[in-house]
Amino acid sequence: MSKLKGRMFRVRAVATKELIDFVRDWRTLIAVILIPLIIFPLLFIALPLLLESQAEERSEFELRIVVQSESEVTDFMAFLDGDNANITWEELPAGIANLSDPGPDYSRVREHGVNAILRLEGGVEDNSTIWNYSILRDSTDEMANEATKRIVTALDTWEELLIEATLEENDLNPNTTLNPIRWGGDIDASDVATKGEQAGFALSLFIPLIVATWTATSAMQPSIDMTAGERERGTMEALLCAPISRFELLLGKWIAVALISATGVLAQVCALFFAIGFIASSSDMFGVPELSLSAILLMLMSILLFAIMVVAFQLALAVRSRSTKEAGSTLGPMIIAIIFPAMFAQFINLEGVEGYWFLIPVVNVLLALREILTNTIILEHIILWAGSSLIYALLAAYYASRQFNREDLVDSIN
């Protein structure tokens, strides 16, 4: 018992030392904790506010729009006319091959003399009046894009009125003629899923990918620093000369990196739920996922198991490198190797999913997260993904221990 306590004390000492060294730099705390905490609030709260302000700013653009047609179409121009818009009418230029050929108007549009030119040409087809149109604009200019947006909106409104007028002339009711199949009642009332269940389903489609990506990226830097970084700095020899076994050294570093990675991931997930909760409190369109205590605990366990497995492989690969640059080049492709199956897991149908999917590395944990976020707890699946993840973590630990027992581990860069 005393021997076990001594080993646990040494492992804890290594883990504590590594954690203190890693978080001593304030920039590390920002990268691991602060950034994950602000990413989703910025994305879900600040971004919509920014988009709203930008849309309002675009609506105040002073636009110059020209309408070209054979005769002035005052009924259409009434829809286009509005605040902060200078609308003028011109005759269609002669000699153009088609409406989309800029012809003599090329320089005006190109040099932003006008923001957009709408060309309209009337005709008759099947005894009905039709209109062909084209919009000349510079797609790289924001004011031209705003002018195009307003023109298209006005054209849609005009088209609806022309259709209604044509139908009424033929004694047809526009509503029943154009909309013979309609939803009866309230479409939202027909969905028996609660807003919380809908939110959980929506989040299950991208949270696993976030967890996989952030776990791999947040664990990479500390894994490199605690292995190749120490070899490069020449401090690895001092650690190996201390009264501690290499396995205990590995275990201490493993715990430290896993805690750093899991903390970053959990901070990001908590920030995401905070942002969702903020939106839900200010809008009836969104809900907060309804997760039971068991689901929350299983989520924490799945994230921790995934972090343990990823960290063990990253430590094993990084310790083989003699410099941080070499370790970065080695671990870089590993992120892609994790992201690819993570994206693959997003498209697997959970309804009637086969059990073998919960045995595949990376895929198993991400499928588990998808089920958990929908508050679905299936004991068989839990046994499969938890057991297989534990086995993979142990295999990764075994591989990492082999690398830590290499004789050339004490070689450092001179």
Residue pairs with C-beta under 8 A, 6 or more apart in sequence:
7 245
7 248
10 243
10 244
10 248
10 252
11 248
11 251
11 252
11 255
12 252
13 252
14 244
14 248
14 249
14 251
14 252
14 253
14 256
15 251
15 252
15 253
15 255
15 256
15 259
16 256
17 252
18 222
18 226
18 252
18 253
18 256
18 257
19 256
19 259
19 260
22 28
22 222
22 225
22 226
22 256
22 260
23 29
23 32
31 221
32 218
32 260
32 263
32 264
32 267
33 263
33 264
33 267
36 214
36 264
36 265
36 267
36 268
36 271
37 267
37 268
37 270
37 271
38 271
39 268
39 271
40 268
40 271
40 272
40 274
40 275
41 271
41 274
41 275
41 278
43 275
44 272
44 275
44 276
44 278
44 279
45 275
45 278
45 279
58 142
58 146
59 84
59 146
60 84
61 84
61 142
61 143
61 146
61 147
62 84
62 85
62 86
63 84
63 85
63 86
63 115
63 116
63 143
63 146
63 147
63 150
64 86
64 88
64 113
64 114
64 115
64 147
65 80
65 85
65 86
65 87
65 88
65 114
65 115
65 116
65 117
65 118
65 147
65 150
65 151
66 87
66 88
66 89
66 90
66 114
66 116
66 117
66 118
67 73
67 76
67 77
67 80
67 87
67 88
67 89
67 90
67 117
67 118
67 120
68 89
68 90
68 91
68 92
68 93
68 117
68 118
68 119
68 120
69 89
69 91
69 92
69 119
69 120
69 121
69 122
70 91
70 92
70 121
70 122
72 89
73 89
73 120
75 158
76 120
76 154
76 155
76 158
77 87
77 89
79 154
79 157
79 158
80 87
80 118
80 150
80 151
80 154
81 87
82 150
85 150
92 119
92 121
93 103
93 104
93 105
95 103
96 103
97 103
98 134
99 119
99 121
99 132
99 133
99 134
100 134
100 136
102 109
102 136
105 117
105 136
107 113
108 114
108 117
109 116
109 117
109 136
109 137
109 138
109 144
110 138
112 138
112 141
112 143
112 144
115 137
115 141
115 143
115 144
115 146
115 147
116 135
116 136
116 137
116 144
116 147
116 148
116 151
117 135
117 136
117 137
118 133
118 134
118 135
118 151
119 133
119 134
119 135
119 136
120 131
120 132
120 133
121 131
121 132
121 133
122 129
122 130
122 131
123 129
123 130
123 131
123 132
124 130
128 166
129 162
133 155
135 148
135 151
135 152
137 144
137 145
137 147
137 148
138 144
139 145
163 174
163 178
164 174
167 173
167 174
167 177
167 178
168 174
191 198
193 201
194 287
194 290
195 280
195 286
195 287
195 288
196 287
196 288
196 289
196 290
197 287
197 289
197 290
197 374
197 375
198 287
199 276
199 280
199 286
199 287
199 288
199 289
200 289
200 290
200 291
200 373
200 374
200 375
201 373
201 374
203 272
203 276
203 289
203 373
204 369
204 370
204 371
204 373
204 374
205 346
205 370
206 346
207 269
207 272
207 369
207 373
208 342
208 345
208 346
208 365
208 366
208 367
208 369
208 370
209 339
209 342
209 343
209 346
209 366
210 268
210 269
210 272
211 265
211 269
211 303
211 306
211 365
211 366
211 369
212 306
212 338
212 339
212 342
212 362
212 366
213 335
213 338
213 339
213 342
214 264
214 265
214 268
215 261
215 262
215 264
215 265
215 303
215 306
215 307
215 310
215 338
216 310
216 314
216 334
216 335
216 338
216 339
217 335
218 260
218 261
218 264
218 265
219 257
219 258
219 260
219 261
219 307
219 310
219 311
219 314
220 314
220 328
220 331
220 334
220 335
222 256
222 257
222 260
222 261
223 257
223 311
223 314
223 315
223 318
223 327
223 331
224 318
224 321
224 324
224 327
224 328
224 331
225 324
226 253
226 256
226 257
226 315
226 318
227 236
227 253
227 315
227 318
227 319
227 321
227 327
228 318
228 319
228 321
228 322
228 323
228 324
228 326
228 327
229 324
229 327
230 236
230 239
231 319
231 321
231 322
231 323
231 409
231 411
231 412
231 413
232 322
232 323
232 324
232 412
232 413
233 412
234 412
234 413
236 409
236 410
236 412
237 410
237 412
239 249
240 246
240 249
240 409
240 410
246 401
246 404
246 405
246 409
247 401
247 404
249 404
250 315
250 397
250 400
250 401
250 404
253 315
254 308
254 311
254 312
254 315
254 397
254 400
257 311
257 314
257 315
258 304
258 307
258 308
258 311
261 307
261 310
261 311
262 303
262 304
262 307
265 303
265 307
266 300
266 303
269 299
269 303
273 288
273 289
276 286
276 288
276 289
277 288
279 286
280 286
280 287
280 288
289 373
289 375
290 375
291 299
291 372
291 373
291 375
292 375
292 377
294 377
295 372
295 373
295 375
295 377
298 368
298 372
298 377
298 382
299 369
299 372
299 373
301 386
302 365
302 368
302 369
302 372
302 385
302 386
302 389
303 365
303 369
305 365
305 386
305 389
305 390
305 393
306 362
306 365
306 389
308 393
308 396
309 361
309 389
309 392
309 393
309 396
310 338
312 393
312 396
312 397
312 399
312 400
313 334
313 396
313 399
313 400
314 331
314 334
315 400
315 403
316 396
316 399
316 400
316 402
316 403
317 327
317 330
317 331
317 334
317 403
318 327
318 330
318 331
319 400
319 403
319 404
319 406
319 409
320 330
320 403
320 406
321 327
321 330
322 411
322 412
322 413
323 413
338 362
341 360
341 361
341 362
341 363
341 366
342 362
342 363
342 366
344 363
345 362
345 363
345 366
345 367
345 370
346 366
346 370
348 357
348 363
348 367
350 367
350 370
350 371
350 374
350 376
353 367
353 381
355 380
355 381
355 384
357 363
357 364
357 367
358 364
358 367
358 368
358 381
358 384
358 385
358 388
359 384
359 385
359 388
360 388
361 388
361 392
364 384
364 385
364 388
364 389
365 385
365 389
367 381
367 385
368 381
368 382
368 385
368 386
371 377
371 378
371 381
403 409
